[in-house]
Amino acid sequence: MFWSAVRARSRRRGLKRPSAATGRTHDAVDYIRRAMPFEHPGTLTTDEVYGATAYVLFMNGIIKEQDVIDQTTLAEVKMPNRNGFTADPRPDMPLRKK
């Protein structure tokens, strides 16, 4: 689900290949927590979830190999497309407060 949403956002932005850079870190953590591993979804420990998230971010060149990702440091990750999201313009959608 997460990656299909990332692909859809990528196509709308004209990107040929989606990556973790087109999503948001908390979306990736949420998806990994709920959907992995494939055979037994939702069974990863918190450390395994952060480890898998760090791997995806590293493979996409967003963090360095030695960077540690946890509850505190995740919020400090600067995603390349962090300013590329826009509010939903539909009038029936409530505004999210920051």
C-alpha positions as CSV (number, residue, x, y, z in Angstrom):
1,M,0.0,0.0,0.0
2,F,2.7,2.5,1.0
3,W,4.8,1.9,-2.1
4,S,1.8,2.0,-4.5
5,A,1.0,5.4,-2.9
6,V,4.7,6.5,-3.4
7,R,4.5,5.3,-7.0
8,A,1.3,7.3,-7.6
9,R,2.8,10.4,-6.1
10,S,5.9,9.9,-8.2
11,R,3.9,9.6,-11.4
12,R,2.0,12.8,-10.6
13,R,5.4,14.6,-10.1
14,G,6.8,13.2,-13.3
15,L,9.4,11.0,-11.6
16,K,10.4,7.9,-13.6
17,R,11.4,5.8,-10.6
18,P,9.9,6.1,-7.1
19,S,12.1,6.0,-4.0
20,A,11.9,6.6,-0.3
21,A,12.7,10.2,-1.2
22,T,9.2,10.7,-2.5
23,G,7.5,9.6,0.8
24,R,7.7,10.8,4.4
25,T,9.7,9.0,7.1
26,H,6.8,8.3,9.3
27,D,4.8,6.8,6.4
28,A,7.7,4.4,5.8
29,V,8.0,3.4,9.5
30,D,4.2,2.9,9.7
31,Y,4.2,0.7,6.6
32,I,7.2,-1.4,7.7
33,R,5.7,-1.9,11.1
34,R,2.3,-3.1,9.8
35,A,3.4,-5.0,6.6
36,M,6.7,-6.7,7.3
37,P,7.9,-9.3,7.1
38,F,5.8,-10.5,4.2
39,E,5.2,-14.0,5.7
40,H,4.2,-12.7,9.2
41,P,3.2,-9.0,9.0
42,G,3.3,-6.9,12.1
43,T,5.8,-9.2,14.0
44,L,8.9,-7.0,13.8
45,T,10.2,-5.5,17.1
46,T,10.6,-1.8,17.3
47,D,14.4,-2.1,16.8
48,E,13.8,-4.2,13.7
49,V,11.3,-1.6,12.3
50,Y,13.9,1.2,12.8
51,G,16.6,-1.0,11.3
52,A,14.6,-1.7,8.2
53,T,13.7,2.0,7.9
54,A,17.4,2.9,8.2
55,Y,18.2,0.4,5.5
56,V,15.7,1.8,3.1
57,L,16.8,5.4,3.8
58,F,20.5,4.4,3.4
59,M,19.8,2.6,0.1
60,N,18.2,5.7,-1.2
61,G,21.1,7.9,-0.2
62,I,19.1,9.8,2.4
63,I,21.2,8.8,5.4
64,K,24.8,7.6,5.8
65,E,25.6,4.0,6.7
66,Q,26.7,4.9,10.2
67,D,23.6,6.9,11.0
68,V,21.4,5.5,13.7
69,I,17.6,5.8,13.3
70,D,15.4,5.6,16.3
71,Q,12.4,7.5,17.7
72,T,14.4,10.6,18.4
73,T,16.6,10.7,15.3
74,L,13.9,9.9,12.8
75,A,12.3,13.3,13.1
76,E,15.7,14.9,12.2
77,V,15.9,13.1,8.8
78,K,15.5,15.6,6.0
79,M,13.6,13.9,3.1
80,P,14.6,15.3,-0.3
81,N,10.9,16.1,-1.2
82,R,9.9,17.3,2.2
83,N,8.6,20.6,0.7
84,G,6.9,19.0,-2.3
85,F,3.6,18.0,-0.5
86,T,0.5,20.2,-0.9
87,A,-2.7,20.3,1.0
88,D,-5.7,18.5,-0.4
89,P,-7.7,21.2,-2.2
90,R,-11.0,19.3,-2.0
91,P,-13.6,21.2,0.1
92,D,-14.8,18.1,1.8
93,M,-11.4,17.3,3.4
94,P,-10.7,18.7,6.8
95,L,-7.5,20.7,7.2
96,R,-4.8,19.0,9.3
97,K,-3.4,21.1,12.0
98,K,0.4,21.0,12.4
